[in-house]
Amino acid sequence: MASTPSIIIAAPQTPDSQVLANHIRDKFNAAIRMTAVSAELRGYLDVDCPDILIVDISAKLPEQGIEMVRELRRSHPAIIILPLIPASRRELVKQLLSLDVFLYLYTPIEPAETTIAITRALEHLKSQPKNSTSPQPREDVNFHGMIGSCRTMLRLFDLITRVAEDDDSTVLIRGESGTGKEMVAKAIHAQSSRSGKNFVPVNCAAIPDDLLESELFGYTKGAFTGASSNKIGRIQYADGGTLFLDEIGDMKPTLQAKLLRVLQEKEFEPVGGLKPIPVDTRVLAATHCDLEQLVSEGRFREDLYYRLSVVPLNIPALKDRREDIPLLIDSFVHGITGKRNREPFTFSEAALLALMNFEWRGNVRELENLVQHMSILFGGRQVEFDDLPDKFHHLRELVASIMAEPSTDLAPTGKPAESSEENLAQATNSIENIPWHEGQVDFRELINSFETELIVHAMKLTDGNKKEAARLLNLKRTTLLEKIKKKSLNSLWGE
Ligand SMILES: Nc1ncnc2c1ncn2[C@@H]1O[C@H](COP(=O)(O)OP(=O)(O)OP(=O)(O)O)[C@@H](O)[C@H]1O
């Protein structure tokens, strides 16, 4: 499971499904998406492959609902399925359980019940042995210039490859600013059979409304004052290739309608033109805003939203894939210093810890800018904590407390330690190996190492199931979780 679990809620847009989504959003750190219970659901799951699917079968006849769940179980065995059924139809439970569904939920939504079901589902996911068909982290991954080796990114690279093969479908790329949405769009284009033609990016937020229409659709001579000749629009410029519409949520409704026509009819009319022009342009769109919210406020056309989100791709925020930070830094340092023909610099353990614990609201762009900043202003070989800009200094205490622990899993070279387990092996001494000279025995450090070893061993014995491991160790689960966090051991279980 990725560090942030993904949940799809397939349900009609009702107050109940909204309550459900809001409740899960409040209680769990999970990526939630909503979709309709339609014939396309299976295809949607193929590309988006969530950890958990909550599917509302209450609108269906009982046999149809049960059949649907059976089909989903068969086609997507790795996904945990939680059917939503009306409380008045409890007789369905027996049949659902015979399909080996994990749990079920009743409508109207009962928040406490939902919390229990989702908590259990997440615990179950964590306790599963890693699925051999799901991508495993590799040492170093550079996919069309995109760096990332956590599971979420590997899954994203895999999805990009599959999406690129299908040459025509619209793709909605979602992610916070600076997460790499344009990079993803470029990768889809580069990987597709359209790569020989133009990739045309348009930032809908950066172009004033009244200019955007003629930028996209072009115009004919005399269409308005100043239109002294015909002008080809970007949609046509991308004919045979790919049009990337960044910040699609900022497009005004009249243009949304025109765009929908391009997607549906594969033709358009330039401003002032009377004859439709056929065009074969693949549209990739990106947004950092909550399009569902815009749809519900009437600011974004629902039909366009469904058309665009045939294939949704979600890019994680940098704070949700902190394990990739050393890799990204390494790549940026080498890229930037290579261009400037200077020796690469490294980050001390404390500096790297600060970077790994920073909020990164600007995501990868902000990290890249930091490395750039350091390469200009810093002349030394190793960046220390105090060399970092002021905005990192509030992390001083946190870094100090992590460093006070004898084993952290970061090497001071700016790279991840070879493996946290190797670190542990080194940190854990047997009685014979202890330097029994006066002043050499560090009692607290030795106890700490032994404690770490016990935790790692218990987690191994229980396949990473923290609840089971806590039971084995006779510890409260919360105590174990706290120790794992404090010792930065989560990375051992790919979290
Ligand atoms: N995975 C990555 N690996 C390497 N560099 C990345 C990665 N993701 C983003 N970047 C870098 O971060 C910067 C921002 O990327 P990009 O413009 O694609 O983000 P975006 O999500 O489209 O941003 P915005 O929403 O602000 O337009 C670029 O310089 C890009 O090179």
The ligand as an SDF file (V2000), in Angstrom:
LIG
                    3D

 31 33  0  0  0  0  0  0  0  0999 V2000
    9.0500   13.6390  -10.1460 N   0  0  0  0  0  0  0  0  0  0  0  0
    9.8150   14.6710  -10.4940 C   0  0  0  0  0  0  0  0  0  0  0  0
   11.1140   14.4700  -10.7570 N   0  0  0  0  0  0  0  0  0  0  0  0
   11.9220   15.5000  -11.0990 C   0  0  0  0  0  0  0  0  0  0  0  0
   11.5020   16.7670  -11.2070 N   0  0  0  0  0  0  0  0  0  0  0  0
   10.2130   17.0180  -10.9700 C   0  0  0  0  0  0  0  0  0  0  0  0
    9.3080   15.9910  -10.6030 C   0  0  0  0  0  0  0  0  0  0  0  0
    8.0950   16.5400  -10.4210 N   0  0  0  0  0  0  0  0  0  0  0  0
    8.2320   17.8530  -10.6620 C   0  0  0  0  0  0  0  0  0  0  0  0
    9.4930   18.1610  -10.9990 N   0  0  0  0  0  0  0  0  0  0  0  0
   10.0290   19.4870  -11.2900 C   0  0  0  0  0  0  0  0  0  0  0  0
    9.2310   20.4160  -10.5690 O   0  0  0  0  0  0  0  0  0  0  0  0
    8.9090   21.5430  -11.3690 C   0  0  0  0  0  0  0  0  0  0  0  0
    7.4020   21.6560  -11.4930 C   0  0  0  0  0  0  0  0  0  0  0  0
    6.9070   20.6180  -12.3470 O   0  0  0  0  0  0  0  0  0  0  0  0
    5.5820   20.8090  -13.2150 P   0  0  0  0  0  0  0  0  0  0  0  0
    5.5750   22.1490  -13.8790 O   0  0  0  0  0  0  0  0  0  0  0  0
    5.4070   19.6260  -14.0830 O   0  0  0  0  0  0  0  0  0  0  0  0
    4.5110   20.8220  -12.0290 O   0  0  0  0  0  0  0  0  0  0  0  0
    2.9630   21.1980  -12.0840 P   0  0  0  0  0  0  0  0  0  0  0  0
    2.2820   20.2800  -11.1440 O   0  0  0  0  0  0  0  0  0  0  0  0
    2.5090   21.2040  -13.5230 O   0  0  0  0  0  0  0  0  0  0  0  0
    2.9740   22.6490  -11.4920 O   0  0  0  0  0  0  0  0  0  0  0  0
    1.8280   23.7920  -11.6210 P   0  0  0  0  0  0  0  0  0  0  0  0
    0.5420   23.2100  -11.1190 O   0  0  0  0  0  0  0  0  0  0  0  0
    2.3260   24.8790  -10.7250 O   0  0  0  0  0  0  0  0  0  0  0  0
    1.7790   24.1740  -13.0720 O   0  0  0  0  0  0  0  0  0  0  0  0
    9.5940   21.3430  -12.7210 C   0  0  0  0  0  0  0  0  0  0  0  0
   10.7980   22.0720  -12.7210 O   0  0  0  0  0  0  0  0  0  0  0  0
    9.8890   19.8630  -12.7730 C   0  0  0  0  0  0  0  0  0  0  0  0
   11.0810   19.6420  -13.4630 O   0  0  0  0  0  0  0  0  0  0  0  0
  1  2  1  0
  2  3  1  0
  2  7  2  0
  3  4  2  0
  4  5  1  0
  5  6  2  0
  6  7  1  0
  6 10  1  0
  7  8  1  0
  8  9  2  0
  9 10  1  0
 10 11  1  0
 11 12  1  0
 11 30  1  0
 12 13  1  0
 13 14  1  0
 13 28  1  0
 14 15  1  0
 15 16  1  0
 16 17  2  0
 16 18  1  0
 16 19  1  0
 19 20  1  0
 20 21  2  0
 20 22  1  0
 20 23  1  0
 23 24  1  0
 24 25  2  0
 24 26  1  0
 24 27  1  0
 28 29  1  0
 28 30  1  0
 30 31  1  0
M  END
$$$$
